[in-house]
Amino acid sequence: MDMKIELIPVPVTDVDRAKAFYERVGFNADHDHRVQEGLRFVQLTPPGSACSIVIGEGITEKPPGTQEIQCVVADAERARAQLIEAGVETGEVDKQPWGDFVYFRDPDGNSWALQAMEMRPNG
């Protein structure tokens, strides 16, 4: 049986600021609904991803800035250039035997790693 990750909650302090940040990085804003008082559901999907993130009010009790997420990209240098063009602070590409990495944080400090691999193992 396949199990596919679909949605990851990301804790934030300011929903509108976080939504604007993720849209600037290139995420698509799929949904933004206030379900009821104290519950706002904002779903954002990275380009090309089958898995989305959700931010909002009443979504998670996890403290803002504590989520860590890793995505796979085709080209770390290009991903870094796109982040810089979007005004996102990032370091140099970190070259490791298991891939090239680019790291960045959202306005609340949630951390992202973008990994480019020459060959993705099958399986």
C-alpha positions as a printed Julia matrix, in Angstrom:
123×3 Matrix{Float64}:
   0.0    0.0    0.0
   1.36   3.42  -0.97
   1.48   6.12   1.71
   2.01   9.62   0.41
   2.59  12.61   2.66
   0.02  15.23   1.77
   0.11  18.03   4.35
   2.64  19.3    6.89
   1.62  21.89   9.51
   4.07  24.78   9.88
   3.65  26.89  13.04
   3.76  30.66  12.49
   3.04  33.78  14.56
   1.66  36.0   11.79
  -0.36  34.1    9.18
  -0.51  36.91   6.6
   3.24  37.6    6.85
   4.03  33.88   6.49
   1.62  33.47   3.57
   3.23  36.43   1.76
   6.69  34.96   2.38
   5.79  31.54   0.99
   4.07  33.07  -2.04
   7.2   35.18  -2.66
   9.3   31.99  -2.58
   7.01  30.52  -5.24
   4.49  28.45  -3.28
   0.94  28.39  -4.64
  -1.77  29.54  -2.21
  -4.33  26.73  -2.63
  -6.75  27.65   0.16
  -7.24  30.43   2.68
 -10.39  29.84   4.69
 -11.55  30.97   8.09
 -13.43  27.86   9.1
 -14.67  29.38  12.35
 -13.49  31.76  15.05
  -9.97  30.66  16.04
  -9.52  28.37  13.01
  -8.0   29.68   9.79
  -6.67  27.16   7.27
  -4.09  28.35   4.71
  -2.71  25.64   2.42
   0.36  26.38   0.29
   2.09  24.05  -2.16
   5.72  24.28  -3.31
   6.15  24.28  -7.1
   6.0   20.72  -8.45
   5.19  19.16  -5.07
   2.44  16.67  -4.27
   2.77  17.64  -0.59
   1.57  20.97   0.81
   2.1   22.9    4.02
  -0.64  24.38   6.15
  -0.32  27.52   8.25
  -3.02  29.38  10.09
  -4.78  29.81  13.4
  -5.72  26.75  15.43
  -3.69  24.44  13.18
  -0.93  23.19  15.48
   0.25  23.58  19.04
   3.87  23.28  17.94
   5.81  26.5   18.74
   6.61  28.77  15.76
  10.13  28.31  14.43
  10.42  24.64  15.36
   9.44  22.93  12.08
  12.14  21.48   9.83
  11.32  20.46   6.27
  13.46  19.12   3.43
  12.57  19.25  -0.26
  14.34  17.83  -3.29
  15.19  20.23  -6.14
  16.79  19.64  -9.51
  19.54  22.26  -9.13
  20.8   23.71  -5.84
  22.54  26.68  -7.46
  19.39  27.63  -9.35
  17.25  27.19  -6.23
  19.62  29.44  -4.29
  19.5   32.08  -7.03
  15.68  32.03  -6.98
  15.65  32.43  -3.2
  18.05  35.37  -3.37
  15.99  36.96  -6.16
  12.92  36.63  -3.89
  14.8   38.45  -1.12
  15.33  35.36   1.04
  18.53  35.1    3.05
  20.49  31.92   2.36
  24.07  30.75   2.63
  26.27  29.24  -0.04
  25.45  25.82  -1.49
  26.6   23.14   0.96
  28.1   20.3   -1.09
  27.91  16.89   0.58
  28.5   13.36  -0.79
  24.71  12.74  -0.57
  23.72  15.95  -2.37
  24.04  19.71  -2.58
  22.01  21.67  -0.02
  20.59  25.16   0.25
  19.16  26.27   3.59
  16.76  29.05   4.47
  14.28  30.03   7.18
  10.83  31.55   7.07
  10.11  34.75   9.07
   9.36  32.66  12.19
  12.56  30.62  11.95
  11.1   27.38  10.58
  13.96  25.82   8.65
  14.03  24.49   5.11
  16.68  22.41   3.36
  16.61  22.1   -0.41
  18.59  19.07  -1.58
  19.79  18.48  -5.14
  20.94  14.96  -5.9
  22.72  13.85  -9.05
  20.85  10.56  -9.07
  17.82   9.68  -7.03
  17.83   6.04  -5.86
  14.96   3.92  -7.21
  12.54   2.39  -4.82
